[in-house]
Amino acid sequence: MALAIACIALTTTVQICSQIRAIQQAEAYRADNALASYMLKQTKEPTVIVHDHRYHLTKNGDLYDEKTKQICPLK
């Protein structure tokens, strides 16, 4: 019985830690997008590099990440 409880506790802890890491990575990516957007709009540079991601503004004013080949959502 104690072994089963220990296994459940360990599994739960691992799942929680992996979810926390995923949330932290998503927050860091959003912060990088915000920084790149701010830098592009303030400096009028054509491209900026933030943490190995190259960003530029599209003709519509959207932020484009060349590494992931995606338009980044801006709020």
C-alpha positions, 0 to 999 in steps of 0.5 A: 500500500505504501509503495502504491502511494509513493508511486502516485506521489512521484507520478504527480510530482513529475507531471506538475514539474513538467507542466510548470516547465511548459508554462515557463517556456510559454511565458519566456516566448511571449516575453521575447515576442513582446521585446522583439516587437518593441525593439522593431517599432522603436528602432525602425530596424528591419530585423532583430534577434532575440534568443536565437529567434530572428523577428521582423515586421510583416507588411501588415505590422504583424511580428514574424518569427523566422525560426519557427516560421510563424506569425506571433500573436501580439496583444 
